Amino acid sequence: MLAFFILCSSFPSYTEVSMKKIYKVPLTADERRELTLLVSNGKSSAKKIKHANILLAVDETENGRVSDQEVAKQFHCHANTVAHIRERFVDEGLEAARSRSFTCVRCCTRPCR
């Protein structure tokens, strides 16, 4: 048992340093106009309107860098929701970010929900 401890303790211990990805949301004038129209019209689902509001709030061309926690507090949702919407906008575009369904990472051919 002592030999096992000595053998295992001789290996260096590594700590993982996880770097959080930063997803920047720079909306164009057309995208901003489209989202503003969607919000002001009020004829879409509540989720789409909320996602559009979140995208308008995290737009870096208008508001600068805003934290996910601040936006989440403003729109009464979780900070992870804001982070996921940012990520979807950067990876998949405007339509994917404001819709409810997401594309499955495994198959990438159809919405999973």
DSSP file (Angstrom, degrees, kcal/mol; ACC not computed):
  #  RESIDUE AA STRUCTURE BP1 BP2  ACC     N-H-->O    O-->H-N    N-H-->O    O-->H-N    TCO  KAPPA ALPHA  PHI   PSI    X-CA   Y-CA   Z-CA
    1    1 A M     >        0   0    0      0, 0.0     4,-1.9     0, 0.0     5,-0.1   0.000 360.0 360.0 360.0 -40.4    0.0    0.0    0.0
    2    2 A L  H  >  +     0   0    0      1,-0.2     4,-2.3     2,-0.2     5,-0.2   0.877 360.0  53.4 -65.7 -37.3    2.8    2.4    0.8
    3    3 A A  H  > S+     0   0    0      1,-0.2     4,-2.5     2,-0.2    -1,-0.2   0.891 107.7  51.2 -64.8 -38.7    4.5    1.6   -2.5
    4    4 A F  H  > S+     0   0    0      2,-0.2     4,-2.7     1,-0.2     5,-0.2   0.907 110.3  49.2 -63.7 -42.2    1.3    2.5   -4.3
    5    5 A F  H  X S+     0   0    0     -4,-1.9     4,-2.4     2,-0.2    -2,-0.2   0.913 112.7  46.7 -63.7 -43.5    1.0    5.8   -2.5
    6    6 A I  H  X S+     0   0    0     -4,-2.3     4,-0.8     2,-0.2    -2,-0.2   0.909 113.6  49.1 -65.6 -42.0    4.6    6.7   -3.2
    7    7 A L  H >< S+     0   0    0     -4,-2.5     3,-0.5     1,-0.2     4,-0.3   0.922 115.4  42.9 -64.0 -44.7    4.2    5.8   -6.9
    8    8 A C  H >< S+     0   0    0     -4,-2.7     3,-1.0     1,-0.2    -2,-0.2   0.839 110.4  55.5 -72.0 -33.3    0.9    7.8   -7.3
    9    9 A S  H 3< S+     0   0    0     -4,-2.4    -1,-0.2     1,-0.2    -2,-0.2   0.640  95.0  68.6 -76.6 -11.5    2.2   10.8   -5.4
   10   10 A S  T << S+     0   0    0     -4,-0.8    -1,-0.2    -3,-0.5    -2,-0.2   0.685  81.5  89.4 -80.0 -16.2    5.2   11.1   -7.7
   11   11 A F  S <  S-     0   0    0     -3,-1.0     2,-0.1    -4,-0.3    -3,-0.0  -0.601  87.1-113.5 -78.8 139.1    3.0   12.2  -10.6
   12   12 A P        -     0   0    0      0, 0.0     2,-0.5     0, 0.0    -1,-0.1  -0.436  26.1-124.7 -70.5 145.9    2.4   15.9  -10.9
   13   13 A S        -     0   0    0     -2,-0.1     2,-0.4    -4,-0.1    -4,-0.0  -0.783  23.8-153.8 -92.5 133.5   -1.1   17.0  -10.3
   14   14 A Y        -     0   0    0     -2,-0.5     2,-0.5     2,-0.0     0, 0.0  -0.859   2.0-154.2-107.9 139.3   -2.6   19.1  -13.1
   15   15 A T        -     0   0    0     -2,-0.4     2,-0.4     2,-0.0    -2,-0.0  -0.932  18.6-127.2-110.9 136.9   -5.3   21.6  -12.7
   16   16 A E        -     0   0    0     -2,-0.5     2,-0.7     1,-0.0    -2,-0.0  -0.647  13.7-155.4 -82.7 134.1   -7.6   22.4  -15.6
   17   17 A V        -     0   0    0     -2,-0.4     2,-0.5     2,-0.0    -1,-0.0  -0.930  12.0-160.1-108.6 109.6   -7.9   26.0  -16.5
   18   18 A S        -     0   0    0     -2,-0.7     2,-0.6     2,-0.0    -2,-0.0  -0.786   1.4-155.4 -94.8 128.8  -11.2   26.5  -18.2
   19   19 A M        -     0   0    0     -2,-0.5     2,-0.4     0, 0.0    -2,-0.0  -0.897  15.0-132.7-104.0 126.7  -11.6   29.6  -20.3
   20   20 A K        -     0   0    0     -2,-0.6     2,-0.2     1,-0.1    -2,-0.0  -0.605  21.8-123.4 -79.1 131.2  -15.1   30.9  -20.9
   21   21 A K        -     0   0    0     -2,-0.4     2,-0.6     1,-0.0    -1,-0.1  -0.512  18.5-142.8 -72.7 141.0  -15.9   31.7  -24.5
   22   22 A I        -     0   0    0     -2,-0.2     2,-0.7    64,-0.0    -1,-0.0  -0.931  10.0-160.0-108.5 119.2  -17.1   35.2  -25.0
   23   23 A Y        -     0   0    0     -2,-0.6     2,-0.4     2,-0.0    64,-0.1  -0.877   7.9-156.1-101.7 113.3  -19.8   35.5  -27.6
   24   24 A K        -     0   0    0     -2,-0.7    35,-0.1    63,-0.1    41,-0.0  -0.728   1.5-154.9 -91.7 137.1  -20.0   39.1  -29.0
   25   25 A V        +     0   0    0     33,-0.5    35,-2.6    -2,-0.4     2,-0.9  -0.830  17.2 172.9-114.7  91.0  -23.3   40.2  -30.5
   26   26 A P        -     0   0    0      0, 0.0     2,-0.3     0, 0.0    33,-0.1  -0.851  18.6-158.3 -97.7 104.5  -22.9   43.0  -33.0
   27   27 A L        -     0   0    0     -2,-0.9     2,-0.1    28,-0.1    34,-0.1  -0.589   9.7-132.2 -82.1 141.1  -26.2   43.5  -34.7
   28   28 A T     >  -     0   0    0     -2,-0.3     4,-2.5     1,-0.1     5,-0.2  -0.361  30.5-103.1 -79.1 170.1  -26.4   45.2  -38.1
   29   29 A A  H  > S+     0   0    0      1,-0.2     4,-2.3     2,-0.2     5,-0.2   0.885 123.2  50.6 -63.5 -37.8  -28.9   48.0  -38.6
   30   30 A D  H  > S+     0   0    0      2,-0.2     4,-2.5     1,-0.2    -1,-0.2   0.912 111.0  47.5 -66.1 -43.0  -31.2   45.6  -40.5
   31   31 A E  H  > S+     0   0    0      2,-0.2     4,-2.5     1,-0.2     5,-0.2   0.916 112.8  49.3 -64.5 -42.4  -31.2   43.0  -37.8
   32   32 A R  H  X S+     0   0    0     -4,-2.5     4,-2.5     2,-0.2    -2,-0.2   0.913 111.9  48.6 -62.8 -42.1  -31.8   45.7  -35.1
   33   33 A R  H  X S+     0   0    0     -4,-2.3     4,-2.3     2,-0.2    -2,-0.2   0.914 111.7  49.7 -63.3 -43.6  -34.7   47.1  -37.2
   34   34 A E  H  X S+     0   0    0     -4,-2.5     4,-2.1     2,-0.2    -2,-0.2   0.908 113.2  45.6 -62.7 -43.2  -36.2   43.6  -37.7
   35   35 A L  H  X S+     0   0    0     -4,-2.5     4,-2.3     2,-0.2    -2,-0.2   0.889 112.0  51.5 -68.5 -39.3  -35.9   42.8  -33.9
   36   36 A T  H  X S+     0   0    0     -4,-2.5     4,-2.7    -5,-0.2     5,-0.2   0.901 110.6  48.9 -63.9 -40.3  -37.4   46.1  -32.9
   37   37 A L  H  X S+     0   0    0     -4,-2.3     4,-2.3     2,-0.2     5,-0.2   0.907 110.0  51.4 -64.6 -42.0  -40.3   45.5  -35.3
   38   38 A L  H  X S+     0   0    0     -4,-2.1     4,-1.5     1,-0.2     6,-0.4   0.902 114.2  43.9 -61.6 -41.4  -40.9   42.0  -33.9
   39   39 A V  H  < S+     0   0    0     -4,-2.3    -2,-0.2     1,-0.2    -1,-0.2   0.921 116.9  44.1 -70.5 -44.7  -40.9   43.4  -30.3
   40   40 A S  H  < S+     0   0    0     -4,-2.7    -2,-0.2     1,-0.2    -1,-0.2   0.802 109.3  57.2 -74.4 -27.6  -43.2   46.4  -31.1
   41   41 A N  H  < S-     0   0    0     -4,-2.3    -1,-0.2    -5,-0.2    -2,-0.2   0.929  82.7-163.1 -67.9 -45.6  -45.6   44.4  -33.2
   42   42 A G     <  +     0   0    0     -4,-1.5    -3,-0.1    -5,-0.2    -4,-0.1   0.632  53.6 114.0  74.4  14.9  -46.4   42.0  -30.4
   43   43 A K        +     0   0    0     -5,-0.3     2,-0.2     2,-0.1    -1,-0.1   0.362  56.5  83.3-100.1   5.6  -47.9   39.3  -32.6
   44   44 A S  S    S-     0   0    0     -6,-0.4     5,-0.0     1,-0.2     2,-0.0  -0.455  93.6 -75.0 -98.1 175.8  -45.2   36.7  -32.1
   45   45 A S     >  -     0   0    0     -2,-0.2     4,-2.1     1,-0.1     5,-0.2  -0.289  42.3-113.3 -68.2 157.9  -44.9   34.2  -29.3
   46   46 A A  H  > S+     0   0    0      1,-0.2     4,-2.6     2,-0.2     5,-0.2   0.865 116.5  54.8 -61.0 -37.5  -43.7   35.4  -25.9
   47   47 A K  H  > S+     0   0    0      2,-0.2     4,-2.8     1,-0.2    -1,-0.2   0.923 107.8  48.4 -63.5 -44.2  -40.5   33.5  -26.2
   48   48 A K  H  > S+     0   0    0      1,-0.2     4,-2.4     2,-0.2    -2,-0.2   0.901 112.9  48.2 -64.0 -40.1  -39.6   35.1  -29.5
   49   49 A I  H  X S+     0   0    0     -4,-2.1     4,-2.5     2,-0.2    -1,-0.2   0.911 112.8  48.4 -66.4 -41.7  -40.3   38.5  -28.2
   50   50 A K  H  X S+     0   0    0     -4,-2.6     4,-2.4     2,-0.2    -2,-0.2   0.922 112.3  48.3 -64.4 -43.4  -38.2   37.8  -25.1
   51   51 A H  H  X S+     0   0    0     -4,-2.8     4,-2.5    47,-0.2    -2,-0.2   0.891 111.5  50.5 -64.0 -38.9  -35.3   36.5  -27.2
   52   52 A A  H  X S+     0   0    0     -4,-2.4     4,-2.3     2,-0.2    -2,-0.2   0.916 110.4  49.6 -64.5 -42.7  -35.5   39.5  -29.4
   53   53 A N  H  X S+     0   0    0     -4,-2.5     4,-1.9     2,-0.2    -2,-0.2   0.900 111.0  49.8 -61.2 -41.4  -35.5   41.8  -26.4
   54   54 A I  H  X S+     0   0    0     -4,-2.4     4,-2.1     2,-0.2    -2,-0.2   0.920 110.3  50.0 -64.7 -43.7  -32.4   40.0  -25.0
   55   55 A L  H  X S+     0   0    0     -4,-2.5     4,-0.5     1,-0.2    -2,-0.2   0.898 110.9  49.4 -62.4 -39.6  -30.6   40.3  -28.4
   56   56 A L  H  < S+     0   0    0     -4,-2.3     3,-0.5     1,-0.2    -1,-0.2   0.864 111.3  50.4 -65.7 -34.7  -31.3   44.0  -28.5
   57   57 A A  H  < S+     0   0    0     -4,-1.9    -2,-0.2     1,-0.2    -1,-0.2   0.840 112.5  44.8 -73.2 -33.3  -30.0   44.4  -24.9
   58   58 A V  H  < S+     0   0    0     -4,-2.1   -33,-0.5    -5,-0.1     2,-0.3   0.410  79.6 128.5 -92.9   3.4  -26.8   42.5  -25.6
   59   59 A D     X  -     0   0    0     -4,-0.5     4,-2.3    -3,-0.5     3,-0.3  -0.434  45.1-160.9 -61.2 119.8  -26.1   44.3  -28.9
   60   60 A E  H  > S+     0   0    0    -35,-2.6     4,-0.8    -2,-0.3    -1,-0.2   0.681  83.1  64.3 -82.4 -17.6  -22.5   45.6  -28.5
   61   61 A T  H  4 S+     0   0    0    -36,-0.4    -1,-0.2     2,-0.1     4,-0.1   0.815 118.9  24.9 -73.8 -27.9  -22.8   48.2  -31.3
   62   62 A E  H  4 S+     0   0    0     -3,-0.3    -2,-0.2     2,-0.2    -1,-0.1   0.835 136.7  24.5 -98.9 -43.4  -25.5   50.1  -29.3
   63   63 A N  H  < S-     0   0    0     -4,-2.3    -3,-0.2     1,-0.3    -2,-0.1   0.505  90.3-136.6-107.2  -6.7  -24.9   49.2  -25.6
   64   64 A G     <  -     0   0    0     -4,-0.8     2,-0.6    -5,-0.3    -1,-0.3  -0.416  64.5 -17.4  74.7-161.8  -21.2   48.2  -25.4
   65   65 A R        -     0   0    0     -2,-0.1     2,-0.4    -5,-0.1    -6,-0.1  -0.690  69.4-179.2 -83.1 120.2  -20.4   45.1  -23.3
   66   66 A V        -     0   0    0     -2,-0.6     2,-0.1    -8,-0.2    -2,-0.1  -0.960  26.3-118.4-119.5 137.1  -23.2   44.1  -21.0
   67   67 A S     >  -     0   0    0     -2,-0.4     4,-1.8     1,-0.1     5,-0.2  -0.361  16.3-124.1 -75.1 154.4  -23.0   41.2  -18.6
   68   68 A D  H  > S+     0   0    0      1,-0.2     4,-2.6     2,-0.2     5,-0.2   0.848 111.1  57.5 -63.6 -34.5  -25.4   38.2  -18.9
   69   69 A Q  H  > S+     0   0    0      2,-0.2     4,-2.2     1,-0.2    -1,-0.2   0.899 105.0  49.7 -65.3 -40.8  -26.4   38.7  -15.3
   70   70 A E  H  > S+     0   0    0      2,-0.2     4,-1.9     1,-0.2    -1,-0.2   0.925 114.3  44.3 -63.3 -44.8  -27.5   42.3  -15.9
   71   71 A V  H  X S+     0   0    0     -4,-1.8     4,-2.1     2,-0.2    -2,-0.2   0.899 112.0  53.0 -67.7 -40.5  -29.6   41.3  -18.9
   72   72 A A  H  X>S+     0   0    0     -4,-2.6     5,-2.1     1,-0.2     4,-0.6   0.897 109.7  48.6 -61.6 -40.7  -31.1   38.3  -17.1
   73   73 A K  H ><5S+     0   0    0     -4,-2.2     3,-0.5     1,-0.2    -1,-0.2   0.887 110.5  51.9 -65.3 -38.6  -32.1   40.5  -14.2
   74   74 A Q  H 3<5S+     0   0    0     -4,-1.9    -2,-0.2     1,-0.2    -1,-0.2   0.864 119.7  33.3 -66.0 -37.3  -33.7   43.0  -16.6
   75   75 A F  H 3<5S-     0   0    0     -4,-2.1    -1,-0.2    -5,-0.1    -2,-0.2   0.229 108.4-117.3-108.4  13.1  -35.8   40.3  -18.4
   76   76 A H  T <<5S+     0   0    0     -4,-0.6     2,-0.3    -3,-0.5    -3,-0.2   0.922  74.6 111.1  54.8  53.6  -36.4   38.0  -15.4
   77   77 A C  S   <S-     0   0    0     -5,-2.1    -1,-0.2    -6,-0.1     2,-0.2  -0.835  72.9 -79.4-140.7-179.5  -34.6   34.9  -16.8
   78   78 A H    >>  -     0   0    0     -2,-0.3     4,-1.3     1,-0.1     3,-0.7  -0.542  32.9-123.1 -85.1 150.8  -31.5   33.0  -16.0
   79   79 A A  H 3> S+     0   0    0      1,-0.2     4,-2.3     2,-0.2     5,-0.1   0.819 112.5  61.7 -62.0 -30.5  -28.0   34.2  -17.0
   80   80 A N  H 3> S+     0   0    0      1,-0.2     4,-2.6     2,-0.2    -1,-0.2   0.850  98.2  56.9 -64.4 -33.0  -27.6   30.9  -18.8
   81   81 A T  H <> S+     0   0    0     -3,-0.7     4,-2.1     2,-0.2    -1,-0.2   0.930 108.4  46.0 -61.7 -45.4  -30.5   31.7  -21.1
   82   82 A V  H  X S+     0   0    0     -4,-1.3     4,-2.4     1,-0.2    -2,-0.2   0.912 112.7  50.7 -63.5 -42.9  -28.8   34.9  -22.1
   83   83 A A  H  X S+     0   0    0     -4,-2.3     4,-2.5     1,-0.2    -2,-0.2   0.898 110.3  49.3 -62.6 -41.1  -25.6   33.1  -22.7
   84   84 A H  H  X S+     0   0    0     -4,-2.6     4,-2.7     2,-0.2    -1,-0.2   0.877 110.3  50.4 -67.4 -37.4  -27.3   30.4  -24.8
   85   85 A I  H  X S+     0   0    0     -4,-2.1     4,-2.2     2,-0.2    -2,-0.2   0.917 111.5  48.5 -66.8 -42.3  -29.0   33.1  -26.9
   86   86 A R  H  X S+     0   0    0     -4,-2.4     4,-2.3     2,-0.2    -2,-0.2   0.947 113.1  48.1 -57.6 -48.8  -25.7   34.9  -27.5
   87   87 A E  H  X S+     0   0    0     -4,-2.5     4,-2.7     1,-0.2     5,-0.3   0.909 111.2  49.6 -61.5 -44.1  -24.0   31.6  -28.4
   88   88 A R  H  X>S+     0   0    0     -4,-2.7     4,-2.8     1,-0.2     5,-0.9   0.879 109.7  52.3 -63.4 -38.0  -26.8   30.6  -30.8
   89   89 A F  H  X5S+     0   0    0     -4,-2.2     4,-1.1     3,-0.2    -2,-0.2   0.936 114.3  41.7 -63.2 -46.1  -26.7   34.1  -32.5
   90   90 A V  H  <5S+     0   0    0     -4,-2.3    -2,-0.2     1,-0.2    -1,-0.2   0.910 124.3  36.0 -68.9 -42.6  -22.9   33.8  -33.1
   91   91 A D  H  <5S+     0   0    0     -4,-2.7    -2,-0.2    -5,-0.2    -3,-0.2   0.880 135.6  14.7 -80.4 -39.0  -22.9   30.1  -34.2
   92   92 A E  H  <5S-     0   0    0     -4,-2.8     4,-0.3    -5,-0.3    -3,-0.2   0.554 102.3-116.0-121.0 -10.9  -26.2   29.8  -36.1
   93   93 A G     X< -     0   0    0     -4,-1.1     4,-1.6    -5,-0.9    -1,-0.3  -0.391  43.7 -51.1 103.7 179.5  -27.5   33.4  -36.9
   94   94 A L  H  > S+     0   0    0      1,-0.2     4,-1.8     2,-0.2     5,-0.2   0.899 126.5  53.1 -64.5 -46.3  -30.4   35.6  -36.1
   95   95 A E  H  > S+     0   0    0      1,-0.2     4,-0.9     2,-0.2    -1,-0.2   0.900 111.3  46.6 -60.6 -42.2  -33.2   33.2  -37.0
   96   96 A A  H  4 S+     0   0    0     -4,-0.3     3,-0.3     1,-0.2    -1,-0.2   0.861 110.4  54.0 -68.2 -35.0  -31.9   30.5  -34.7
   97   97 A A  H  < S+     0   0    0     -4,-1.6    -1,-0.2     1,-0.2    -2,-0.2   0.831 112.6  41.3 -71.4 -31.5  -31.3   32.8  -31.8
   98   98 A R  H  < S+     0   0    0     -4,-1.8    -1,-0.2   -10,-0.1   -47,-0.2   0.553 101.7  83.7 -96.0  -5.3  -34.8   34.2  -31.7
   99   99 A S  S  < S-     0   0    0     -4,-0.9    -3,-0.0    -3,-0.3     0, 0.0  -0.514  77.5-127.0 -93.1 165.8  -36.6   30.9  -32.3
  100  100 A R  S    S+     0   0    0     -2,-0.2    -1,-0.1     2,-0.0     2,-0.0   0.898  84.8  70.2 -76.7 -43.4  -37.5   28.3  -29.7
  101  101 A S        -     0   0    0     12,-0.1     2,-0.3    10,-0.0    -2,-0.2  -0.324  65.1-156.1 -80.2 159.7  -36.0   25.2  -31.2
  102  102 A F        -     0   0    0     -2,-0.0    10,-1.7     8,-0.0    11,-0.5  -0.921  23.9-104.6-130.8 159.0  -32.3   24.6  -31.6
  103  103 A T  B     -A  111   0A   0     -2,-0.3     2,-0.1     8,-0.2   -11,-0.0  -0.691  40.8-113.3 -85.6 133.2  -30.3   22.4  -33.9
  104  104 A C     >  -     0   0    0      6,-1.3     4,-1.6    -2,-0.4     6,-0.1  -0.394  13.5-144.8 -66.7 137.3  -29.0   19.2  -32.4
  105  105 A V  T  4 S+     0   0    0      1,-0.2    -1,-0.1     2,-0.2    -2,-0.0   0.833  96.5  53.2 -71.6 -32.4  -25.3   19.1  -32.1
  106  106 A R  T  4 S+     0   0    0      1,-0.1    -1,-0.2     2,-0.0    -2,-0.0   0.930 127.4  14.6 -71.6 -45.6  -25.2   15.3  -32.8
  107  107 A C  T  4 S-     0   0    0      3,-0.1    -2,-0.2     0, 0.0    -1,-0.1   0.781  75.1-164.8-103.7 -30.3  -27.1   15.2  -36.0
  108  108 A C     <  +     0   0    0     -4,-1.6    -3,-0.1     2,-0.2    -5,-0.1   0.717  65.4  93.1  53.9  25.9  -27.2   18.9  -37.1
  109  109 A T  S    S+     0   0    0      1,-0.3    -1,-0.1    -5,-0.0    -4,-0.1   0.641  86.2  15.6-118.2 -22.8  -29.9   18.2  -39.6
  110  110 A R  S    S-     0   0    0     -6,-0.1    -6,-1.3    -8,-0.0    -1,-0.3  -0.983  83.4 -89.8-150.0 156.4  -33.2   18.9  -37.8
  111  111 A P  B     -A  103   0A   0      0, 0.0    -8,-0.2     0, 0.0   -10,-0.0  -0.481  28.8-153.9 -67.1 139.9  -34.5   20.7  -34.7
  112  112 A C              0   0    0    -10,-1.7    -9,-0.1    -2,-0.2   -11,-0.0   0.750 360.0 360.0 -88.2 -26.1  -34.6   18.4  -31.7
  113  113 A R              0   0    0    -11,-0.5    -1,-0.1   -13,-0.0   -10,-0.1   0.392 360.0 360.0-112.7 360.0  -37.4   20.2  -29.8
